[in-house]
Amino acid sequence: MQRRLLLSAAMVCTALALCATQAQAQLLGHNTPGDYGLQSGSQAPPGIYLVAPLYVRYDADTLRNGLGNRLPTDTEVAVNAYVFGVTWVSNTKVLGANYSLQFYLPFTNNAFEAPILGLDQSTGTGLTDVYLQPINLGWHTKNADFIAGLGIFAPTGRYEFGADDNLGLGMWSFEVFGGTTVFFDEAKSWHVATTAFYETHTEKEGSDVRVGDILTFEGGLGKSFKQGTWNVGLAYYAQFKVTDDDFGLDLSLPPLFQPAKHQGFGVGPEVSIPIASKRKLYGFVNFRYLWETGVRNNLEGNLLVLTASFPIPSVSLQ
């Protein structure tokens, strides 16, 4: 308990110092904004799908305060993540929806806990916190698709409270989500989608610190071609911290020193193309690139998401 008191007191001192310098970047959650895009509110047809790999790269050279002003800090960050996953979409109906189960095994060369605290970029790549969706429900109607479910992040990545070379965030995170994809024509070629994720967290390992709740919206506007095998459009995300970070043990910051909650927005192109022969569809390659804007209390940069997914077995195009 004495160690927890010292660590929590240190965190509060750090936060007070950040307020004094207007560098009020807050603790971050697990949800990577921008990892969903076009047709985010649609579930895949029944089958088994492999994701091998999903590559995410985040580059940032700007740190913004609670007013959105750029801070005069020497900030240059590049973080890479590699995710291997499997999705099973069944024919089993739950509340009229297809039941799906998803699991993702991610690796990274670093993990953001609080951008202002800095991080060691010579860490090397290792396992970070795994992600499981034990509940993913998908509905399909004539003019729209709908999804809803539950996601869980488990603290499997290396973590020590206060360290600058962590590969995980040292906490469990739980997110409930729901979304829709709306189609504008009978062929379902034009579509707009949005999905909302609400994320809550347990206390971080070795401390009484708890990250505030986070709300993230992801989706996009696009058009499909060639029986839906090609997809192009504009993807977006919007993320907001909706409750204060809790430093525990009644040592939370007084209202005078509470920094504004962090937020951020991203927008950019997305393209999905098939890997196919004349008769067989073997998979898809998806490219998404987002420029961040409107950021407060966080890093601001660019996000690249590259995905290769494969239905098992391959699908006939005839």
PyMOL commands that set and color helices and strands:
alter all, ss='L'
color gray80, all
select helices_A, chain A and resi 2-21+115-117+255-257
alter helices_A, ss='H'
color red, helices_A
select strands_A, chain A and resi 47-64+77-94+97-108+126-127+131-140+144-153+173-183+190-201+214-225+230-241+263-276+280-296+298-312+315-316
alter strands_A, ss='S'
color yellow, strands_A
deselect
rebuild
show_as cartoon
